[in-house]
Amino acid sequence: MHLVDITMFYAAEGGGVSTYLNAKSQWLARTGQMRHTILSPNVDDGGELPSLVRVPGVPLPGINGYRMPVSVAALERRLRAAGPDLVEVGDAGHSAWAALRLRERCGVPAIAFYHSDLPRLVENRFGQAARQATHKYLAHLYREFDLVLAPSRLMVEQLDAMGVRGALQQPLGIDSEVFRPDRRDPGLRAELGLPPGARLLVYAGRFTPDKKLSLLGEAVRKLGAPYHLLMVGGGDAPPSHERISVLPFQRDQRALARLLASCDVLVHPGDCETFGLIVLEAMACGLPVVGTGGGGVAELVDERSGILARPNCADSLAGAIEAIYQRDLAALGRHARHKTSEYFDWKQIFPQILRRYHSLLGAGQAAQPALERICVTD
């Protein structure tokens, strides 16, 4: 059986969608469950994964360097040439319409994974009226899919409010063999020029306005000594302060795990994450988390693994950081590690996803080779 993932939100520079698809491709190859191909306009053919196939695309300003496929028709031809038994779509643009066109003409089932809070992104740039128009567009689009998945309860509820009924929550996961506490390097503080007793916070992810990094910078300034923040990632200019160090995006997950495990606490100030993979990666490294009570992160952090601050409040964020150091960080980290390895390791997550695939396909559909289907041509 051949699964094709198609999205404009896959890129070599990382991101939650890229992490998910890379892990899926590696797991499927290792287990031999099915053949897998990833179609994206942001990669070279092959690259680090043999499953990667580049599709023509054009730059689209304002979406973190991602490229948009040039046309629905061209994308549908690429999909048809790949001969999939099942297509999973990771964005609500040309990729989605190409998958639906292939389903209509060739009977290939189509799944949509709602990774991004598109209405919020549109509202931030174009206002409330554009948000309402986006709601209508997404409702019209996603009602056509055979199955719609979303990574958090929050996103399932958002889809339901739009009129997309029956979407299923499907959490993402992490590799708990890569992200683990023994990646800790006691020498990191010295590398950063910090004293051994520095209280080292870490943020990892894109440097974009929706991550509320100015709020985090303000909280660090309020805290003062002995707190220090390590920011790992790329994008816009991060907050600048003598108590903030910045490192570039880490393509090597083991290098990222070393940095995470060597800090004390992950701080994630954003309140509109659809899930929050970096939070799970830090928890798997044995780090407690200070997050906010908004977005998908709030569903991952409980009182035994961290503290949630009020959204959009630097004072509350600074207070939560101070408060977590008054607790037993080691005990919080042990619970965080246990929770992620028990419930969010890819070894648990991908079998869940595979069952959804097989349930959708059915025994008869799964047994029918894609190349034997008769497609309706233009």
Secondary structure, DSSP 8 states (H G I E B T S, - for coil): -EEEEE-TT--TT--HHHHHHHHHHHHHHHHT--EEEEEETTS-SBTTSTTEEE--EEE-TTSTT-EEES-HHHHHHHHHHH--SEEEE-SSSHHHHHHHHHHHHH---EEEE--S-HHHHHHHHH-HHHHHHHHHHHHHHHTTSSEEEESSHHHHHHHHHHT-TT-EE----B-TTTS-GGG--TTHHHHTT--TT-EEEEEEEEE-GGG-HHHHHHHHHHH-TTEEEEEEEEES-----TTEEEEE--SSHHHHHHHHHTSSEEE---S--SS-HHHHHHHHTT--EEEESSSGGGGT--TTTEEEE-TT-HHHHHHHHHHHTTS-HHHHHHHHHHHHHHHSBHHHHHHHHHHHHHHHHHHHHHHS-GGGS-----
